[in-house]
């Protein structure tokens, strides 16, 4: 829910860091030159070691874990399906899932990076039983923020809108001690322009909103996603966005800036 009269706060997160060096480079550029305040690292991504090395030189960019249960390689030997739909419809071993998510969190912590937030690749952490595991692990490891998907605005086809509506339904029912009230940007993942972001800012209200983004520089992998990584990086670095955020009375914050709102 949103809170009329409450401070208007916006977290801007770059997801998929560690999948490809260009995704990490995009997040860092969109932080240094643009509006990104945090990033989410895929602990089992092919470019994880590169991401750790790059992020250690940018301590102002807060780091979270982008928990992955599809597409990538498991750290614990569990089977990962190729698609989120296969995962959603298939049988689940929740003990194995918890071991895998724990291993991913511990790998990022062991790298020396400070972990301030958790979220999920393909938003699979929003499935109720998995969300409960993620919140429990966040509490155990002292990680103060878990993303809820409650997306507003954006353009998409019928299938995309239906899938986001389903995730939003789960997000409205999810509860975590520290989380956001709304998300923006997910509907148009990988295709945000500065004009589209300006439009999405109209949905930012009192409370905490998270703008979820996917910047990248010269990414030559994951072509099946059809993402415009470089264009999204350029959009996030558009100086007009900083000006608009200030004019709207929005305060950009990091996940660690939140206090419990129990």
N, C-alpha and C positions, 0 to 999 in steps of 0.2 A: 504494500500500500504506500501511498505518498502522504506527505504531511504538509498541508497548507501552512504557510508562514515559517516553515522550517528552512534552514540554510539549503541552498540549491547546490549540491555537490556532484561532481562528475569525475569518475575514474575513466581513463582512456587506456585500454589494454591492447597490446599487440600479441596475438596468438601465434602458435606454431613455430616459435623460436626453437632451433635445434633440429628441425627436420631437414633444413638446407642452409648452408652458410648465408645465402642471399636473404633468407627470411630473418635471420639474426641481424644482418647488416641493415635491413629495412627497418626493423624495430628500433635499432640504435639511432639511425638517422632521423626517424620520425619522433624520437625523444629529444635529440639534441637540437633539431631544427624545427620541430613541430609541436604537437599537442599531446603525444603519448606520455603517460606517466608510469606505466607498468608493462611488463611482458610476461608471457606464460611459456615455460620451457617444456619440451617433450623429452622426458628423461630417457626414453628408449628410441629417440630419433637418431638417424644416421649421422647427423652433424652435431651431436650433443657436446663432444669435447671441444669443438670449435666454438660453440655457443658459450661454454663456460669461460674459455679464454677471452672471448670478446667482451662478455658481460662484466668480468672482473675489472675492466678498465673504465666501466661506466657505473659506479656505485649508486648514482642518483636514480637509475632506472630500476624500479623494484621488480623482483623476480618471484614468480609463482610457478607451480607445477601444472602443466596441461596434461592431465591424466588420460592415457590412451589405452583403449582396450580393443581397437580395430586397426587394421592396415599395417601397423608397425610391428617390430619384433618384441616378443615378451621377454622380460628380464628373468622370469621364474620358470619358463618352460610351458606355460599354459597356452592353449591354442587360441590364436587371434583370428577371427573371421575377417574377410576382406571388406565387408560393408557393415554400416551401422544397422541396416534393416535385418541382416542375418543375425547380428548379435541380439537385437531386440526380440526377435521371434524365436530364437533358439533357447535351449536349456542352459541354465547358469549354475555354476559352482561358486557360490558366494564366498566360501572359505578361500578358494583359489584366487578369486577376484581380489579379496582383501590382501592376500599375500603379495599379489602383483602391484596393487596400488601402494602398499607399504614400501615395496622395493623401489618403486619410482620416486617416492618422496625421499627416501633415505639416500638414493643416489644423488639427488640434487643437493641435499644437505651436506653429504660427504664431500661434495665438490668445493665446499667453502662458500657457496653463495647463500645469502640470507633469504629464506623462503617466507613470503608474507601472505600468499594467497593460493587457493586451489580452484581449478575449474576442470572441465572435461572436453576432450577431443570429440567432435561430433555431438557434444552436449549429452553424452551417455551418462554422465554423473547425475542427470536429473531423474533417471529412473529411481523410484522411491527407495528400493532396497539398497541401491548403490549410493544414493545420496546420504542415506543413514550411515553407511560405512565411511564415506568421505568426511562427514561432519565429525564422526567419532575419531578418525585419524587426525583431523585438524586440531581437535581438542588435545589429543595425545601429544602431538608434536608442537603445540603452542603456535599454530598457524591461525591468524586472526580473522581471515576472510574467506568465505566460500561463495562463488558466484551462483545466483539464481537467474534462470532465463525467464524474463517477463518482458518480451520484446514489443516495442511500440513503433509505429510508422514503418516506412520502407515499402518498396515495390517488389512484387514477385508474382509468378504464375500460380495457377490453381494448386499444383502439387506442392510447390514451395510454401504457399500460404497454409495449406493443410498441415504440413509437417511442423511448421513453426507454431501453429495454433495448438497442436498436440503437446509440444514441449512447453508452451506457455501455461497450459492447463496444469502440468506437473509443477511448474515453477510457482504458480499461485498457491499450491498446497505444501510446498517445501518450506522448512523453517531451519534457520541457523542463527546462532547467537549474533554473529556479525555477517551481514550480507548487504546486497543492494536491494532497492525497491523495484527498479526497472532496468531493462537493457534497451539499447538502440544499436542498430547496425547489423544485427544478425540476419535479418531478412535479406539484406543485400551484401552478404559476406563476399569479400573479394572483388567487389565492384563499386566501392564507395568513391565518389568524387567530392570535391569541396562543396559543390552545389547541393549534393544529396546530404552531406553532413550538416550543412547549414539548415536544411529542411528538418532533419532529424532533431536538431537542437530545440526545435519548437516543442518537442515532447518532454524535455527535461523539466522536472517539477521539484517541489520541495522534497527533501530526502536525498537518497543516493541513487544516481543512475550510472550504469556502466556502458560506455561506448566500446563495442567489441570490433577490433580491426584486424586486418591481415596485410601489413606492408611487406614489401620484399624488394630486393635489388638483383636483377639479372637471374631470376630463378629459372632453372632449366629442368625442373622436375615437376611431378604432380600435374602434368598437363591435363589429365582427366578432370581436374577441378574447374578448369576454365577460369582461373582467377587472373585479374589484371594487377599483379603485385606492384609493379613500378608505378602505375598510375595511382594506385591507392596510397603509396608512399608520398608521391608528389602532392596529393590532395591533403594529407595530414600535415604537410609542411607549408601549406598555403597560409601566409600571414593574416589573411582575412578571417580565418577561423579563430585565432587568438583574440582578435578585435571583437568578433561577434560574441564569443564566450564572455568576455568582459562586459559587453553592452547588455547581455541578457542577465547579468548578475550571477553568473555561474562560477563557482569556485572549483578549479581543477585540483584533485587530491590524489593521493596514493592509497592503496588498500590499507597500509599500516596506520593511516591517519584516522581510521574509523574507531569509534569507541562502541562498546556494547550498548545496544538499544533494546535490551530485554524488556 
